[in-house]
Structure formats: structure tokens, C-alpha cells
Amino acid sequence: MPIFEYKCGSCSNEFEKLVRASSPAAECPSCQGTDLHKKLSTFSAVSKSAFGAVSSSATLDTLPAGCGTCGSPDGPGSCQF
């Protein structure tokens, strides 16, 4: 079940929405508009193989975090790198 990022064409509100196959069409939570544009988003997946020899007792605290230093005006996770 992916989470999509949208920007409303009517009021410029930006929001995220969990989308299921059975979900109705998305609408802006601010103005209920349907002129929505999907934003290009990064995605995240965690697996043991992605970090080499991660033990089965690894927690999210031991996994690397985003740098958060790019200063992108679109906020964390929207870095162009």
C-alpha cells in the first residue's frame, strides 16, 4: 500500500495519502478539490541484505537515517540527490 504525495492545484496544499486498490479518488483535505498533482517522491525499503550483515536483533535505531541537511524547500525526503 503506497503513500503518495500530492499538491492541490486549487489551493496549493501539499499532503500525503495512503492509497489502496479499493480507495476512492483522492481529494484535498483542505478544499476537497480534485485537481491534484502527484509529486515525485523517494521511497524507503529496509531489508537485512541492504545493510550487509545486520543481525536479526537489529532495530530501526541501528539503521542509517537521512542526512536532513540539503535544505530542500520541499522538506525532508525530497532531496534531489
C-alpha positions in Angstrom: 0.0 0.0 0.0 1.9 3.1 -1.2 1.8 6.5 0.3 1.6 9.2 -2.4 2.4 12.8 -2.0 0.1 15.3 -3.7 -0.1 19.0 -4.4 -3.5 20.5 -4.9 -3.9 22.7 -8.0 -6.7 24.7 -6.4 -5.2 25.8 -3.0 -1.5 24.6 -3.3 -1.9 22.4 -0.2 0.6 19.6 -0.1 -0.3 16.3 1.6 0.2 12.5 1.7 -2.4 9.8 1.3 -2.2 6.1 1.8 -3.7 4.6 -1.4 -5.2 1.2 -1.6 -6.6 -0.5 -4.6 -10.1 0.0 -3.3 -9.6 3.6 -2.3 -11.8 6.3 -3.8 -10.2 9.0 -5.8 -8.0 11.3 -3.7 -9.2 14.8 -2.8 -7.5 17.7 -1.0 -8.1 17.6 2.8 -8.2 21.5 2.8 -10.5 22.4 0.0 -11.9 19.0 -1.1 -10.6 19.8 -4.6 -9.7 17.0 -7.1 -7.2 18.9 -9.2 -4.3 17.0 -7.7 -0.8 16.6 -9.0 1.4 13.7 -7.7 4.8 14.8 -6.5 7.9 12.9 -7.3 8.8 11.1 -4.0 11.5 9.0 -2.7 10.8 5.6 -1.2 12.2 3.5 1.5 12.7 -0.2 2.0 14.5 -2.0 4.8 16.0 -5.4 4.4 18.8 -7.3 6.0 20.7 -7.6 2.8 20.6 -3.9 2.2 22.9 -3.3 5.2 25.2 -6.3 4.8 25.5 -8.5 7.9 22.7 -7.0 10.0 21.8 -9.3 12.8 18.2 -10.4 13.4 18.2 -8.3 16.6 18.8 -5.0 14.6 16.3 -2.2 15.3 15.4 0.9 13.4 17.7 2.8 15.7 20.7 1.0 14.2 19.8 1.7 10.6 21.2 4.9 8.9 18.9 7.9 8.8 18.6 10.6 6.2 21.0 13.5 6.4 18.4 16.2 6.6 20.9 18.8 5.6 20.1 19.5 2.0 17.8 22.4 2.8 15.3 21.5 0.1 12.2 23.8 0.3 10.0 20.7 -0.3 11.1 19.3 3.1 12.8 16.2 4.4 13.0 13.2 2.0 12.6 15.4 -1.2 16.3 15.9 -1.8 17.3 15.8 -5.5 20.4 13.7 -4.8 
